[in-house]
């Protein structure tokens, strides 16, 4: 593990936030799940936007 800080990703379409530190247990993503570990075919649980259309953001 690199010890790299957790990042936050936002859906360009609806604004849904994916925080690596918090994960999204409802979606089966445990806290600490890195963005790179989420399958490429994953879609936004709020609007169905593909993973490729998310941007890393600074909070």
C-alpha positions in Angstrom: 0.0 0.0 0.0 1.4 3.3 -1.0 -0.1 5.3 1.8 -1.5 7.7 -0.8 -4.3 9.9 0.5 -7.9 8.9 -0.4 -9.4 10.8 -3.3 -12.9 12.0 -4.1 -14.6 11.5 -7.5 -17.7 13.3 -8.8 -20.2 12.4 -11.5 -20.2 15.0 -14.2 -23.9 14.4 -14.9 -25.6 14.5 -11.5 -23.0 15.5 -9.0 -22.9 12.1 -7.1 -19.8 12.0 -4.9 -17.7 8.8 -4.5 -15.3 9.2 -1.6 -12.7 6.4 -1.5 -12.4 6.7 2.3 -16.1 6.2 2.8 -16.8 3.8 -0.1 -20.4 3.1 -0.9 -21.6 0.1 1.1 -25.0 0.2 -0.6 -23.3 -0.4 -3.9 -21.0 -3.1 -2.4 -18.0 -0.8 -2.3 -16.3 -1.1 1.1 -14.8 1.9 2.8 -11.2 2.3 1.5 -12.1 1.0 -2.0 -9.8 2.9 -4.4 -11.3 4.3 -7.6 -8.8 2.1 -9.6 -10.3 -1.0 -7.9 -13.9 -0.3 -9.2 -14.7 -2.1 -12.4 -14.5 -0.1 -15.6 -18.1 -1.0 -16.4 -19.4 0.5 -13.1 -22.0 3.2 -13.5 -23.2 6.0 -11.2 -25.8 4.6 -8.8 -27.8 7.9 -9.1 -28.0 8.5 -12.8 -26.3 5.6 -14.7 -23.4 7.7 -16.0 -20.3 5.6 -16.9 -17.3 5.5 -14.6 -15.3 7.2 -17.4 -17.4 10.4 -17.0 -16.4 11.0 -13.4 -13.8 13.7 -12.4 -11.4 13.7 -9.4 -12.2 16.7 -7.2 -10.6 18.5 -4.3 -12.9 19.0 -1.4 
